[in-house]
């Protein structure tokens, strides 16, 4: 694997420039997440990358004279194993070597630079105030913060036993476990709404959601929290959250929490338009941050003042945003790089919006290419796909269980050097010869069409060989 030397950010934008070597090199490398910002770019670009800067209206950042080139993108992601087709950005983005940080950094530099990152996120997501934005490890941590508050309300008698929390059946597994740990154990009733898959329209989801709210309100209960995904992970579908939040308001739901682990950098994220009480998104999936960091938005006019970080440390009681800046000695570098990330994404034509648009268009194109080759279908309409698409596998492969799906994923990794998530869809009652196996393809700026053709050829080879998942063992 290629190991590029990390260069130091110029003093004017490097929060750790006052440190002395070798601490300067280590800390600056962590804060700059390996982008070599001292290098100037002037070459023309290809593949939709223009040669003239278009400033981002929301972030008034001085841009270099040209957009990033294809060769520069390859250089930025050269740490990827070239032997693998990495078409799974939705699970794990690119990785960064974590580096040590000196005492001066912890005591003098950390908090103000986390504040700078929070301010940048506030502008990016169109929040009202900086203190509505907290930086935490990941969306799972954010969910624990919100659900901990809900649990306290049940235990302290502010919510009645049996009041409901409504969530989607396709909620992420760790979030489901958090609901079990915090809500169920505290006396809350959990209503899981089954969603269809494949999905034909957003209206199907809206109708199922209304049914779930009705169940939550049955027998005089109150729905205390609605937990809604923005983009479900597996299967991957964009949920019509603006409509669902509006329905929650009409139906008297106390609070709405949107879990958007795949949100920022993948779909449009605007807090004023969405209108939720809480919203979280990882920054290390689609926003180029090193792992792990996420933001948690808490609407100022809501109950955000009762939120606390589950790891209690010296800042307890100073508000969640401040509490989250110090949860003990650890590597905080991932929380510091947001301003540098914004500079990086604005080197692409159209900034983050341009990246989202091109990723979406490319993943749909690759998905439709696979569907045509395999004679299958997409898991939902293109307009309900983010930068990920569920693609049906040939029925003859015989994916008949979750175990089969996992074993097929392992086979694609070990035999064909393709990293791709697989999904088992149980057939409905009376269904015969239906598609039960899917792959979830992702498209990020470093991907190339030949990687998806490699997947196509691998599956076609298995089909030609008469392969069946039943032949696989652990």
C-alpha distance (Angstrom), angle and dihedral (degrees) to the residues before:
residue distance angle dihedral
X1 . . .
X2 3.81 . .
X3 3.81 114.3 .
X4 3.81 111.5 -155.8
X5 3.79 117.5 -160.4
X6 3.79 110.7 -115.5
X7 3.78 116.3 -127.6
X8 3.80 128.4 -148.5
X9 3.81 121.7 -103.5
X10 3.83 116.3 -118.9
X11 3.81 113.3 -90.9
X12 3.80 94.8 -110.9
X13 3.79 93.2 64.4
X14 3.80 103.1 23.5
X15 3.83 112.3 96.6
X16 3.80 90.3 -161.1
X17 3.78 99.8 45.4
X18 3.83 91.6 114.0
X19 3.80 92.3 66.0
X20 3.78 121.0 101.9
X21 3.81 125.6 -123.5
X22 2.95 132.4 -54.9
X23 3.80 88.0 21.4
X24 3.80 91.2 51.0
X25 3.79 93.6 58.8
X26 3.82 94.0 46.4
X27 3.79 96.8 45.7
X28 3.80 94.9 41.7
X29 3.78 91.2 49.9
X30 3.80 90.9 53.4
X31 3.78 93.2 47.6
X32 3.79 94.5 47.2
X33 3.82 93.9 46.9
X34 3.80 90.1 -137.5
X35 3.82 97.0 -60.1
X36 3.78 107.3 140.3
X37 3.76 97.4 -140.0
X38 3.78 96.3 171.8
X39 3.80 88.5 71.0
X40 3.78 116.9 91.9
X41 3.78 120.4 -144.5
X42 3.75 124.1 -148.5
X43 3.80 108.2 149.1
X44 3.79 123.0 112.9
X45 3.77 116.7 -104.1
X46 3.78 139.8 -138.1
X47 3.80 140.7 -157.1
X48 3.78 94.9 55.2
X49 3.82 94.5 -43.7
X50 3.80 107.7 130.3
X51 3.80 127.2 -148.9
X52 3.80 98.2 -129.4
X53 3.81 127.6 68.5
X54 3.79 121.8 -116.8
X55 3.81 110.0 -164.8
X56 3.78 118.5 -129.5
X57 3.79 107.4 -113.1
X58 3.78 93.5 -145.8
X59 3.80 96.4 48.3
X60 3.77 116.5 44.4
X61 3.79 96.7 -151.5
X62 3.78 125.0 155.1
X63 3.81 105.3 -116.7
X64 3.81 129.8 -153.1
X65 3.80 117.1 -108.1
X66 3.82 96.4 -99.6
X67 3.79 140.4 29.3
X68 3.76 122.8 -105.8
X69 3.79 115.4 -81.0
X70 3.78 128.7 -131.8
X71 3.80 92.0 -109.3
X72 3.80 90.7 51.1
X73 3.81 90.6 51.7
X74 3.81 88.7 53.0
X75 3.80 89.6 50.1
X76 3.81 92.5 50.6
X77 3.82 90.4 54.4
X78 3.80 97.8 34.9
X79 3.81 90.5 119.0
X80 3.82 88.7 74.8
X81 3.79 113.7 105.2
X82 3.83 102.4 -101.5
X83 3.79 91.1 -151.6
X84 3.81 91.4 67.7
X85 3.79 131.9 72.0
X86 3.81 98.9 -135.6
X87 3.79 102.2 -160.9
X88 3.79 93.2 146.9
X89 3.80 104.8 86.3
X90 3.81 87.4 139.9
X91 3.81 91.4 74.0
X92 3.78 105.1 34.4
X93 3.77 127.3 7.2
X94 3.78 124.9 -159.5
X95 3.77 115.4 -53.1
X96 3.82 133.7 -129.2
X97 3.78 130.2 -151.7
X98 3.80 106.5 -114.2
X99 3.78 113.3 -129.7
X100 3.81 133.3 -159.8
X101 3.82 120.9 -100.3
X102 3.81 127.8 -148.1
X103 3.80 128.7 -123.6
X104 3.79 93.5 -106.3
X105 3.75 89.2 58.4
X106 3.81 93.5 52.4
X107 3.80 94.8 45.9
X108 3.80 103.0 36.3
X109 3.79 110.8 18.6
X110 3.80 108.7 32.2
X111 3.80 105.6 75.5
X112 3.80 99.4 42.8
X113 3.78 91.7 48.7
X114 3.79 93.3 47.8
X115 3.81 85.4 51.6
X116 3.80 88.9 54.1
X117 3.80 90.2 52.8
X118 3.80 91.3 48.7
X119 3.80 90.6 50.6
X120 3.80 90.4 51.7
X121 3.81 91.3 50.7
X122 3.80 90.5 47.5
X123 3.81 90.0 58.0
X124 3.79 92.8 42.5
X125 3.82 95.3 53.9
X126 3.82 95.3 36.1
X127 3.80 95.7 -118.5
X128 3.80 120.4 165.9
X129 3.81 100.9 -128.2
X130 3.80 138.0 21.1
X131 3.80 91.1 -126.8
X132 3.82 89.7 62.4
X133 3.82 88.0 70.9
X134 3.80 124.4 73.8
X135 3.80 126.1 177.2
X136 3.80 116.0 -137.3
X137 3.79 136.6 164.0
X138 3.79 99.1 -92.6
X139 3.79 145.2 -33.7
X140 3.81 89.9 -81.8
X141 3.81 89.8 61.0
X142 3.80 89.9 47.7
X143 3.80 90.5 52.4
X144 3.80 90.3 50.9
X145 3.82 90.1 53.0
X146 3.81 93.4 52.6
X147 3.80 95.6 40.7
X148 3.80 91.8 47.1
X149 3.81 87.6 60.5
X150 3.80 90.0 50.2
X151 3.80 91.1 50.1
X152 3.79 91.7 51.8
X153 3.82 90.2 51.8
X154 3.82 90.2 55.8
X155 3.79 93.9 45.1
X156 3.80 94.3 46.6
X157 3.80 92.5 49.6
X158 3.79 97.3 -112.4
X159 3.81 87.6 118.2
X160 3.81 121.8 43.3
X161 3.77 119.8 -120.4
X162 3.77 107.7 -97.7
X163 3.80 95.4 31.0
X164 3.76 108.9 137.6
X165 3.78 141.8 -111.0
X166 3.79 111.4 -164.2
X167 3.80 120.8 -154.7
X168 3.79 140.6 161.9
X169 3.78 119.3 -95.6
X170 3.81 88.5 -130.3
X171 3.80 93.0 58.5
X172 3.79 113.2 136.5
X173 3.79 113.6 -83.5
X174 3.80 96.7 -118.2
X175 3.81 90.8 50.1
X176 3.81 90.0 52.3
X177 3.79 88.7 52.7
X178 3.81 89.8 49.9
X179 3.80 90.5 52.3
X180 3.79 88.9 51.1
X181 3.81 92.5 48.1
X182 3.80 97.8 44.9
X183 3.81 108.3 24.8
X184 3.80 106.9 29.0
X185 3.81 93.3 45.1
X186 3.81 90.1 50.0
X187 3.79 95.7 54.8
X188 3.80 101.7 -94.0
X189 3.79 123.4 138.2
X190 3.81 113.7 -126.5
X191 3.81 118.4 -148.8
X192 3.82 114.8 -165.4
X193 3.78 114.4 -162.8
X194 3.78 114.3 -145.7
X195 3.78 111.4 -135.9
X196 3.77 125.5 -158.7
X197 3.78 122.2 -110.7
X198 2.94 126.6 -138.3
X199 3.81 89.2 39.5
X200 3.78 120.3 -145.5
X201 3.80 100.7 -175.1
X202 3.79 144.7 -5.9
X203 3.80 88.3 -110.7
X204 3.80 89.7 68.9
X205 3.80 89.8 59.7
X206 3.81 93.4 44.7
X207 3.81 91.4 52.9
X208 3.81 92.8 48.3
X209 3.79 90.0 48.9
X210 3.80 92.5 53.1
X211 3.79 88.5 51.9
X212 3.80 90.8 51.6
X213 3.80 92.3 51.1
X214 3.80 90.3 50.0
X215 3.81 89.7 54.0
X216 3.78 90.2 48.4
X217 3.82 91.4 53.7
X218 3.82 94.9 45.2
X219 3.81 118.1 125.1
X220 3.77 93.2 17.2
X221 3.79 96.0 -61.5
X222 3.78 122.8 147.7
X223 3.79 124.7 -130.6
X224 3.77 103.0 -129.4
X225 3.79 98.7 178.9
X226 3.79 136.6 14.2
X227 3.80 113.2 -158.4
X228 3.80 110.0 -160.4
X229 3.80 130.0 177.7
X230 3.79 118.3 -136.9
X231 3.80 92.3 -159.5
X232 3.78 116.8 11.0
X233 3.78 113.7 -137.2
X234 3.81 104.5 -143.6
X235 2.92 112.9 40.7
X236 3.80 92.8 21.6
X237 3.82 114.0 -135.2
X238 3.81 132.1 149.3
X239 3.81 107.2 -121.7
X240 3.85 118.3 -144.0
X241 3.80 91.7 -119.2
X242 3.81 98.0 166.9
X243 3.80 89.9 60.0
X244 3.79 92.9 44.0
X245 3.81 93.6 49.1
X246 3.81 89.1 50.1
X247 3.82 90.2 51.4
X248 3.81 89.8 50.4
X249 3.79 90.4 55.1
X250 3.80 91.7 48.7
X251 3.82 91.4 49.1
X252 3.80 95.8 48.7
X253 3.80 98.8 -111.5
X254 3.80 108.0 170.9
X255 3.79 99.2 -138.6
X256 3.80 138.7 1.2
X257 3.80 122.9 -148.8
X258 3.81 118.2 -170.4
X259 3.80 114.7 -157.8
X260 3.79 104.9 -156.4
X261 3.78 103.1 166.7
X262 3.82 87.2 156.7
X263 3.80 94.5 37.1
X264 3.78 116.4 102.4
X265 3.80 111.8 64.1
X266 3.80 91.3 13.5
X267 3.83 105.7 59.5
X268 3.80 135.8 10.3
X269 3.81 111.5 -75.5
X270 3.82 117.0 -167.7
X271 3.79 117.2 153.2
X272 3.79 95.7 -159.9
X273 3.80 92.5 51.5
X274 3.81 95.1 43.4
X275 3.80 94.7 46.1
X276 3.83 98.8 -161.0
X277 3.81 123.6 150.0
X278 3.81 92.1 -133.0
X279 3.79 130.9 19.9
X280 3.78 129.0 175.2
X281 3.76 133.2 -175.3
X282 3.77 134.0 172.3
X283 3.78 115.5 -120.9
X284 3.80 93.7 -160.8
X285 3.80 96.9 66.4
X286 3.81 107.4 55.8
X287 3.80 103.4 -3.8
X288 3.83 99.2 67.0
X289 3.81 96.4 -116.4
X290 3.79 119.6 144.0
X291 3.80 112.7 -109.3
X292 2.79 129.2 -53.5
X293 3.79 124.8 26.3
X294 3.79 136.8 107.6
X295 3.77 136.1 169.3
X296 3.78 125.8 -127.1
X297 3.79 116.1 -156.5
X298 3.81 115.8 -156.8
X299 3.79 116.2 -173.4
X300 3.79 108.1 -121.2
X301 3.80 95.2 -138.6
X302 3.81 92.2 52.8
X303 3.79 133.0 69.1
X304 3.79 94.8 -69.4
X305 3.81 91.2 121.2
X306 3.81 89.6 72.5
X307 3.80 93.5 56.4
X308 3.78 120.7 107.7
X309 3.76 134.9 178.4
X310 3.83 109.8 -104.7
X311 3.81 89.4 -131.7
X312 3.80 103.2 70.9
X313 3.80 115.6 -151.1
X314 3.81 140.8 146.9
X315 3.81 96.0 -53.7
X316 3.82 95.7 56.9
X317 3.79 111.1 139.5
X318 3.80 96.0 22.9
X319 3.80 94.4 99.4
X320 3.79 129.2 -80.6
X321 3.80 95.2 -88.4
X322 3.81 91.3 56.8
X323 3.80 94.5 38.2
X324 3.80 88.8 56.2
X325 3.80 93.3 55.1
X326 3.80 90.6 70.0
X327 3.80 123.3 31.2
X328 3.77 96.4 148.2
X329 3.79 134.4 -69.9
X330 3.80 110.3 -30.9
X331 3.80 141.2 118.7
X332 3.81 107.5 -69.2
X333 3.80 95.9 171.4
X334 3.82 93.9 109.9
X335 3.81 89.5 61.6
X336 3.79 93.5 54.1
X337 3.78 103.3 56.8
X338 3.80 101.9 70.9
X339 3.84 94.8 104.0
X340 3.81 89.6 50.7
X341 3.81 90.6 47.8
X342 3.79 89.9 54.8
X343 3.79 89.8 53.0
X344 3.79 89.4 48.8
X345 3.81 96.5 50.1
X346 3.79 91.5 45.8
X347 3.78 88.8 62.7
X348 3.81 85.5 71.9
X349 3.77 119.8 80.8
X350 3.80 107.5 -91.3
X351 3.81 93.5 7.5
X352 3.79 117.2 -121.1
X353 3.80 92.1 -18.4
X354 3.79 90.7 55.2
X355 3.79 90.9 48.7
X356 3.82 91.5 50.8
X357 3.79 91.9 48.8
X358 3.80 95.4 49.1
X359 3.82 93.1 43.4
X360 3.81 90.7 51.4
X361 3.79 93.8 47.6
X362 3.79 91.9 46.5
X363 3.79 96.1 47.9
X364 3.81 90.9 49.4
X365 3.80 90.1 50.0
X366 3.80 91.6 50.2
X367 3.81 92.0 44.4
X368 3.78 92.1 52.3
X369 3.80 90.0 47.9
X370 3.82 89.9 55.0
X371 3.81 92.9 45.3
X372 3.79 90.7 52.6
X373 3.80 92.2 49.2
X374 3.81 96.0 45.0
X375 3.80 98.6 37.1
X376 3.79 93.3 -125.0
X377 3.82 137.1 109.0
X378 3.80 144.3 -108.0
X379 3.80 117.6 -99.8
X380 3.81 93.8 -122.3
X381 3.81 140.4 -0.4
X382 3.83 114.8 -69.4
X383 3.81 91.9 -110.5
X384 3.82 88.8 61.2
X385 3.80 92.9 52.5
X386 3.82 121.3 91.9
X387 3.82 118.3 -167.9
X388 3.80 86.7 -47.7
X389 3.81 130.1 69.5
X390 3.78 132.6 -167.1
X391 3.82 109.4 -134.4
X392 3.78 122.2 -167.6
X393 3.81 117.6 -123.3
X394 3.82 123.3 -137.7
X395 3.80 110.3 -80.4
X396 3.81 91.4 -132.7
X397 3.82 90.9 71.4
X398 3.79 87.0 74.5
X399 3.82 101.8 -137.3
X400 3.81 97.4 -178.4
X401 3.82 104.3 156.8
X402 3.79 144.2 18.3
X403 3.79 87.2 -100.3
X404 3.80 90.0 57.6
X405 3.79 90.0 51.2
X406 3.81 92.2 51.9
X407 3.80 92.6 47.0
X408 3.79 91.3 49.3
X409 3.80 90.0 51.5
X410 3.79 89.7 51.8
X411 3.80 90.9 48.8
X412 3.81 92.0 52.6
X413 3.79 89.3 50.0
X414 3.80 98.1 45.7
X415 3.81 101.3 37.3
X416 3.80 102.7 29.8
X417 3.84 103.1 22.7
X418 3.81 91.5 -125.0
X419 3.80 120.4 140.0
X420 3.79 109.5 -154.3
X421 3.82 133.0 142.6
X422 3.79 116.5 -120.9
X423 3.79 128.2 -154.1
X424 3.79 134.8 -159.3
X425 3.79 118.0 -146.3
X426 3.78 113.1 -165.8
X427 3.81 110.5 -132.6
X428 3.78 117.1 -111.0
X429 3.77 123.8 -115.4
X430 3.79 110.5 -67.4
X431 3.82 94.0 8.5
X432 3.78 117.0 139.1
X433 3.80 128.3 -176.2
X434 3.78 90.6 2.1
X435 3.80 124.3 153.2
X436 3.80 107.9 -91.7
X437 3.80 100.7 163.3
X438 3.80 126.3 68.5
X439 3.78 137.4 171.4
X440 3.80 123.0 -148.6
X441 3.78 111.4 -139.2
X442 3.81 122.0 -165.9
X443 3.79 129.4 -162.7
X444 3.80 123.5 -153.2
X445 3.81 131.1 165.9
X446 3.80 92.9 -90.5
X447 3.81 95.3 54.9
X448 3.81 124.5 102.3
X449 3.83 130.8 -158.7
X450 3.80 92.5 -116.2
X451 3.81 90.0 67.3
X452 3.81 90.7 62.0
X453 3.80 91.8 45.1
X454 3.78 86.0 53.9
X455 3.80 88.5 56.9
X456 3.80 90.4 46.9
X457 3.79 91.9 52.3
X458 3.81 93.1 46.5
X459 3.80 93.2 54.3
X460 3.81 91.7 43.8
X461 3.79 89.5 52.0
X462 3.81 90.5 53.4
X463 3.79 90.2 49.3
X464 3.82 92.5 49.9
X465 3.81 90.1 49.7
X466 3.81 91.6 53.8
X467 3.81 91.5 -116.8
X468 3.82 119.1 179.8
X469 3.79 125.6 -170.1
X470 3.79 88.4 -132.6
X471 3.82 87.6 72.8
X472 3.80 91.6 64.6
X473 3.79 124.4 94.4
X474 3.79 132.0 180.0
